[in-house]
Every structure is written in C-alpha cells, then in structure tokens.
Amino acid sequence: MSSEDAMEPMSAQFFTGLGVAITGSGSATPETNLDNAALSQIVETSDEWISTRTGIRQRRLSSAYGSLNEIAAQAAQNALEMAGVSPQEVDLIILATSTPDDLFGTACLVQARLGATKAVAFDLTAACSGFVFGLVTAAQFIRTGVYQTIVLIGADVLSRWVDWGDRRTCVLFGDGAGAVVIQANARDRLLGFELRSDGSQNASLTLAYQGQAHPLLENLAIAQGTFSPIGMNGQEVYRFAARQVPEVIEKALFRANLSVEQIDWLLLHQANQRILDAVAQRLKIPNEKVISNLANYGNTSAASIPLALDEAVRQGKVQANHIIASSGFGAGLSWGSAIFQWGR
Ligand code: ACO
C-alpha cells in the first residue's frame, strides 16, 4: 500500500470494487429576487423577524413563464461543463424534485433540453432529502456496473405551491436548481451513507393532493382536485431536524470509518440557519466548516445541497479530496446523510 493509499479513508459500505466520484457541479437560479423588505409588502412580517428566526434575507423566484425543466437543464449543463463530459456521454439523468412541470415526470424534458440522447431519465421524489436519496440511488447504478456517467439534479419551484398569504411558511422558501455529475471511478468517493423515513410523522410537512368527489355514474364517483399549499408544523419540523440529523450523520460516518474531526465541510439542506447551528453544535463542528448560503436563496428544497455545494466549489472553498458530510431532511418525513470526497 502506498503512503497516499494509507491516508485515504476506505468506504466500508457495499464496496464492490466499482467506485463513485462526483466530478462536476453546476447550479441555476431564476433572476427575480425578492428580499425580506419586499416580502413585508405581501404579508405582515419584517426583515428583522425573518432574518433572526431563519437567517434568510432574500430568495429567487421563478417568473410566471419560467419552468422547472429550464433551470434544471441549465444547472446540469454547468455541471457537465465542469466535469468535461458531453451530454451524449450521459447514461442516466435523475431529477430530484417535488414540483414537476408535469406529474408524469419532468426528467425527460431535461434530457431533451440537454440533448442527452443516450440517457434514460426519471424523476425522484423525496422532498428536501431528494438530493441525498438521488446520490445514493445513482451510486447503486454505478457500483453494479450498469452505468458509468450520471447527472443528478435537485431542483424545485416551491413558489408554485406556497400559500403567499401564510406568513408562517411563505417567508421560508425559494426556487432554484443544482446538479452534479457522478462517474465511475477507480477510487470510491462515496464513503458512507444512511437513509431514513418515518411516514407516521407525514402530517408535519405536506403538499397534499385534495380531491373532491366527482360523480360519473349513479354508483360511481372519482376524485378530482389539486394540491393544497404547503402545510407545516414549524416547531415539530425543527425538533425533528435537530434530533435526527446529527444522529444520521453519525451513522453515515460510522459506516465510512470516519470521525467527526475528519470532516472538512458540513453541508446540510439549507432549511434554516438555526437548524444548521443546532446540528453543528450537537456534532461539535466549528462554524467555519459549515457551508451556508440560505441567506441569499431561502429553502430551495431538493436544490439546496447541490446549489450550496456548487457555490462552495466555485469559490474555491471545497477542494479535491475534501471530505463533506451532507444531510438532507424534510417531508415524508425523510432524512439521510451521505459522506463523500470531492473530486476523482
Ligand atoms: N413574521 C412575523 N411573525 C411571524 C411570522 C412571520 N413571518 N411567522 C410567524 N410569526 C409569528 C406567529 O404568528 C407567532 O405569533 P404569536 O406568538 O402572536 O402567535 C410568533 O411569530 C411565533 O410563531 P412560531 O411559529 O412559534 O415561530 P417559531 O419561533 O417556531 O419560528 C420557524 C418559526 C422559523 C418556522 C421555526 O419553527 C423553524 O425554524 N422551524 C423549522 C421549520 C423549517 O425550517 N421548515 C422549512 C421547511 S422543512 C424543511 O425543509 C426541512
């Protein structure tokens, strides 16, 4: 074993000899910016309330004519350019989203926009955990040798489903997209993961279909309707995240044979600065290692982790071989952690 090998953490989890690496990142956000002062003209709130309780100062909103597939494809294009991979080389596109342009799926529209003619494409729905769940899903296709090059996108346009009259929720969310290119690699850079779900707490955070009976025949009625705006029990969600996220990161670190001290960056779903602070404090991770950009974007759901990752990479903060502990958490309830090293 060379001295370089000796310094590399070895993935202990399901390692088959086929490694996984994240070789590029990209992001895209709508141009329209809504800051807290402007939001205070829509609902009774203030910059002071929003920024002290959440850390959010502004958010980007998709225009009336914007689409999810447009920003998702732009983020993917940027990630492919960083990785030096052409769209025609892509085997699989996974689009993690809860706000599709089409309930039948939006990933195929992204495939068409990219010109990724060889790729199969599908949507994955796991709310704010979507990126982490998607990363682990992508890794399985590579580790089994089925695919070599995968684009994973996390994108959401939650502004479509927020109740803009509800100040308890509308101040929290924003629109955006982030993407990574995941490739087969000699070294395995996905070091460990843990995924969890608990449907018994589903009511804490919902964007649920509400149908009304629509009679077709005398003895036959079906339901037709639409989705109700986002409903959230803020304090329950806060308690859930502060308790479960440190635990799931510790489990993923255990699977990776790593200690908390070996993490270079803590990269959490950008829900709320108070959640980021609570998790970092619980894990005894210093603030300098916590990636946070929610002040500028709010909670962009499945997009938040790849959007923050892409900014940190392009700012030169995240560098080759850095170890990143990521965690997504949200509706389902669902949560998970993936520990990975940046670069090939
Ligand atoms: N502006 C001004 N006042 C407000 C606002 C607002 N935007 N929203 C609520 N208030 C008021 C309430 O009406 C209430 O007033 P009252 O005491 O007169 O009734 C008071 O502020 C306190 O309301 P709470 O809901 O108790 O506020 P809390 O301190 O719990 O903060 C928050 C709310 C920020 C949502 C908090 O619960 C939280 O951080 N929860 C985590 C949830 C989260 O981050 N969700 C994101 C989506 S889920 C995900 O991505 C994981």
Residues whose N, C-alpha, C, O or C-beta is under 5 A from the ligand:
A	BS01	ACO	E44 T45 S46 W49 R53 C128 R167 R168 V171 L172 G234 Q235 V237 Y238 A271 N272 N299 F329 G330
